[in-house]
Amino acid sequence: MKSRKNLTRFTYETTAFEGWRLCLSRAGTTFTRYFSDKQYGGPRKSLNAAENARTDLIQLVDNSRRVNGKLSKTTVSKGTKLLKLS
């Protein structure tokens, strides 16, 4: 499987982790979450979970207000909670 925008595939033989990494940067804040194949039951299911989380996070961040050009603390905490629930 090929990497997609804001999603990177990790498949290294020398490490225990195989799955997808979601990394989204907006207005000076970076959100990162790993979606393991083992946890979600395979590469396609982990990709679907990562894509759903990415869609929700982009919607939250792009529709939020900025304070001095940066995301507000409320938006950052909502984004962090959103990634934990995914």
C-alpha positions, 0 to 999 in steps of 0.5 A, spaced: 500 500 500 502 506 498 502 512 502 497 518 502 496 525 504 498 526 511 498 518 512 504 514 512 505 506 511 510 503 516 512 496 514 519 495 517 521 488 518 526 490 524 521 493 528 514 490 532 510 496 529 506 495 522 501 500 520 499 507 519 501 514 522 497 520 521 500 526 522 497 533 520 500 540 521 496 546 522 497 553 524 503 551 528 500 545 531 502 538 529 497 532 531 500 525 530 497 518 531 499 511 530 494 506 527 496 499 528 495 493 523 494 488 529 490 493 533 485 494 527 485 487 524 489 488 518 492 493 513 486 495 510 482 496 516 487 500 520 487 505 513 480 506 514 480 508 521 486 512 520 482 516 514 476 517 518 480 520 524 484 524 518 477 527 515 474 528 522 481 532 525 481 536 518 474 538 519 475 540 526 481 544 525 480 547 518 473 550 521 476 552 528 478 559 530 485 562 530 488 566 536 494 570 533 495 565 527 495 559 532 490 554 534 486 555 540 487 551 546 480 548 546 481 546 539 488 543 540 485 539 546 479 537 542 483 534 536 487 530 541 481 527 544 478 526 537 485 522 536 484 518 542 477 516 541 479 514 534 
